């Protein structure tokens, strides 16, 4: 889908405040509420907008450990990748998983309360993932940047 200036304005406004009422959104982007609603529906239906989420503080949930876990599989066949990815989806502690190029096959992000909690997650979940030959964990010392927003102005027009 080719995005025009109005679409990009809508996306920028929603990134700033996804709870913005349609009437207010329409006013900010210069459309009638019905036209804005149609545009918004089209952005959702075409998958440009994948969903709406609340950003929850790890600190408020007492999640002080962020582990970045490099996983290497024994084999990289389609079947091995599929089984691994299906298992990852069942683990509630894995908050992100990326299929990688390079030395490791996957990069997983896990949040935990403390090192003891991470060790339990490691033993109960990570070490039991199918087809794994190597697990290497690194721990974030501090979050420097964590952008959820896309710079709409930088998008190709």
C-alpha positions, -999 to +999 in steps of 0.1 A: +000+000+000+014+034-010+010+059+019+002+095+012+008+125+033-025+121+052-018+085+060+016+094+074+000+122+095-025+097+109+003+072+117+023+099+134-006+110+155-014+075+165+022+067+175+021+098+198-013+088+213-030+056+201-060+064+223-068+096+204-105+098+197-114+097+160-129+132+161-096+146+175-075+126+151-096+139+122-091+175+133-054+170+136-050+156+101-075+178+084-102+153+075-139+148+084-144+121+111-160+097+086-131+101+061-106+097+089-124+065+101-123+051+066-086+058+063-079+043+097-098+012+088-079+008+055-045+012+074-057-016+098-071-039+071-039-037+050-017-044+079+001-010+081-013-008+116-007-042+132-024-034+165-025-011+196-007-018+228+000-003+262+036+001+270+041-013+305+070-005+327+094-034+335+103-016+367+067-014+378+064-052+373+097-057+392+115-070+361+150-057+366+169-082+344+169-080+306+187-110+291+197-111+254+200-148+246+219-160+215+206-195+205+224-218+180+205-248+167+220-282+159+205-280+124+189-252+104+164-272+083+129-258+078+116-284+102+141-276+129+134-239+126+096-245+127+098-267+158+120-242+176+097-213+168+066-231+178+082-239+212+093-202+216+057-191+212+047-211+243+072-195+266+056-166+285+090-151+295+103-146+259+092-111+249+110-110+216+126-136+193+145-128+160+158-152+134+193-140+128+221-141+102+256-145+115+270-167+143+238-175+162+205-186+147+182-167+170+183-138+194+158-139+222+150-112+248+138-123+282+128-102+312+132-115+347+129-103+383+165-111+392+193-136+384+176-164+404+144-159+384+164-159+351+181-191+362+147-208+367+136-195+333+168-208+318+164-243+333+127-246+328+122-230+294+153-221+275+174-252+280+144-274+269+138-256+236+141-282+208+171-286+186+194-262+206+231-268+206+243-236+223+228-209+245+248-178+253+232-151+276+242-115+280+226-091+304+217-055+297+233-031+322+211-002+312+185+007+285+199+035+264+171+037+238+140+017+232+120+032+204+087+017+195+078+045+172+089+046+135+100+080+122+072+086+098+090+116+083+118+093+072+095+070+052+097+069+014+071+090-002 
